[in-house]
Amino acid sequence: MASRSNRLVVPEAREAMNKFKMEAASEVGVNLKQGYNGNLTSREAGSIGGQMVKKMIESYENGLK
């Protein structure tokens, strides 16, 4: 059985990742608050993650130019 975790490889990046997540949530219109967000629907949580991935890909592509 595979171990599941969401630990960051660089723990010092936690604050930046939280800020990034809040920005992505704002961009897709999801009201994300600091701390526990267990009241989010799967659709809302997925839209935040999807927006984060989209922004990471855009950033990578811009770095290639």
Backbone as numpy.savetxt, mean C-alpha at the origin, in Angstrom:
# Nx Ny Nz CAx CAy CAz Cx Cy Cz
3.75 -26.15 4.70 2.89 -24.96 4.70 3.78 -23.72 4.70
3.51 -22.81 3.81 4.31 -21.59 3.69 4.01 -20.63 4.83
5.04 -19.97 5.29 4.88 -18.96 6.33 4.38 -17.66 5.71
3.39 -17.05 6.32 2.85 -15.79 5.80 3.28 -14.67 6.73
3.76 -13.59 6.15 4.08 -12.43 6.96 4.12 -11.20 6.07
3.94 -10.07 6.68 4.03 -8.83 5.95 5.16 -7.96 6.53
6.19 -8.65 7.04 7.33 -7.93 7.59 8.11 -7.27 6.47
8.54 -6.04 6.73 9.35 -5.33 5.75 10.79 -5.82 5.80
11.41 -5.91 4.65 12.82 -6.31 4.59 13.67 -5.25 5.28
13.28 -3.99 5.09 13.98 -2.87 5.74 13.00 -2.24 6.73
13.07 -2.62 8.01 12.09 -2.12 8.99 12.03 -0.60 9.07
13.12 0.07 8.76 13.14 1.53 8.82 12.22 2.14 7.77
11.77 1.37 6.80 10.90 1.87 5.74 9.44 1.88 6.13
9.11 1.41 7.33 7.71 1.29 7.74 6.96 2.61 7.64
7.54 3.69 8.11 6.86 4.99 8.08 6.59 5.42 6.63
7.56 5.24 5.75 7.39 5.60 4.35 6.30 4.75 3.70
6.26 3.46 4.02 5.24 2.58 3.45 3.85 2.97 3.96
3.74 3.33 5.22 2.44 3.77 5.75 1.98 5.05 5.06
2.89 5.97 4.83 2.55 7.21 4.12 2.11 6.89 2.69
2.84 6.00 2.03 2.52 5.59 0.67 1.13 4.96 0.62
0.81 4.12 1.60 -0.49 3.47 1.66 -1.60 4.49 1.87
-1.37 5.47 2.74 -2.37 6.51 2.98 -2.62 7.34 1.72
-1.54 7.66 0.99 -1.67 8.42 -0.26 -2.47 7.63 -1.28
-2.17 6.35 -1.42 -2.88 5.50 -2.38 -4.36 5.40 -2.00
-4.67 5.27 -0.72 -6.06 5.19 -0.27 -6.80 6.48 -0.61
-6.15 7.59 -0.38 -6.76 8.89 -0.69 -7.04 9.01 -2.19
-6.12 8.55 -3.01 -6.26 8.65 -4.46 -7.43 7.82 -5.00
-7.74 6.71 -4.34 -8.86 5.86 -4.80 -10.14 6.11 -3.99
-10.10 7.10 -3.09 -11.30 7.49 -2.36 -11.68 6.58 -1.21
-10.71 5.90 -0.62 -11.00 5.03 0.53 -10.56 5.77 1.80
-11.46 5.80 2.78 -11.16 6.48 4.03 -10.35 5.55 4.93
-9.03 5.66 4.85 -8.13 4.83 5.64 -7.66 5.64 6.83
-7.66 5.03 7.99 -7.20 5.75 9.18 -5.97 5.06 9.76
-5.24 5.77 10.59 -4.07 5.18 11.24 -4.56 4.06 12.16
-3.78 2.99 12.22 -4.14 1.88 13.10 -5.00 0.84 12.41
-5.93 0.30 13.14 -6.76 -0.81 12.68 -7.76 -0.37 11.62
-7.82 -1.10 10.52 -8.76 -0.81 9.44 -9.52 -2.07 9.03
-9.88 -2.88 10.01 -10.57 -4.14 9.75 -11.97 -3.98 9.21
-12.48 -2.75 9.20 -13.81 -2.51 8.68 -13.83 -2.30 7.16
-12.67 -2.32 6.51 -12.62 -2.15 5.07 -13.17 -3.39 4.36
-13.82 -3.15 3.24 -14.27 -4.28 2.43 -13.08 -4.82 1.65
-13.22 -6.01 1.13 -12.15 -6.58 0.29 -11.92 -5.72 -0.92
-12.98 -5.17 -1.49 -12.86 -4.29 -2.65 -12.03 -3.05 -2.31
-12.30 -2.43 -1.16 -11.56 -1.24 -0.76 -10.08 -1.57 -0.53
-9.82 -2.63 0.21 -8.43 -3.02 0.49 -7.70 -3.35 -0.80
-8.38 -4.04 -1.70 -7.78 -4.39 -2.99 -7.49 -3.19 -3.84
-8.37 -2.20 -3.79 -8.14 -0.99 -4.59 -6.93 -0.22 -4.08
-6.71 -0.24 -2.77 -5.53 0.43 -2.21 -4.27 -0.29 -2.67
-4.25 -1.61 -2.52 -3.09 -2.39 -2.94 -2.84 -2.25 -4.43
-3.90 -2.26 -5.22 -3.76 -2.11 -6.67 -3.18 -0.76 -7.05
-3.62 0.29 -6.35 -3.10 1.63 -6.62 -1.62 1.71 -6.24
-1.24 1.06 -5.15 0.16 1.06 -4.73 1.03 0.38 -5.79
0.57 -0.76 -6.30 1.32 -1.48 -7.33 1.42 -0.63 -8.59
0.31 -0.01 -8.99 0.31 0.85 -10.18 1.35 1.96 -10.05
1.39 2.61 -8.88 2.35 3.69 -8.66 3.79 3.17 -8.65
4.01 1.99 -8.10 5.37 1.42 -8.08 5.83 1.10 -9.50
4.94 0.57 -10.33 5.30 0.27 -11.72 5.59 1.55 -12.49
4.76 2.57 -12.30 4.99 3.87 -12.96 6.35 4.44 -12.55
6.65 4.35 -11.26 7.93 4.86 -10.76 9.11 4.11 -11.40
8.99 2.79 -11.50 10.03 1.99 -12.11 10.20 2.35 -13.58
9.08 2.46 -14.30 9.14 2.80 -15.72 9.76 4.17 -15.95
9.43 5.12 -15.08 10.02 6.46 -15.19 11.52 6.44 -14.92
11.95 5.52 -14.08 13.38 5.38 -13.79 14.15 4.79 -14.95
13.47 4.08 -15.83 14.13 3.47 -16.99 14.37 4.49 -18.10
13.65 5.60 -18.06 13.76 6.59 -19.13 14.95 7.48 -18.97
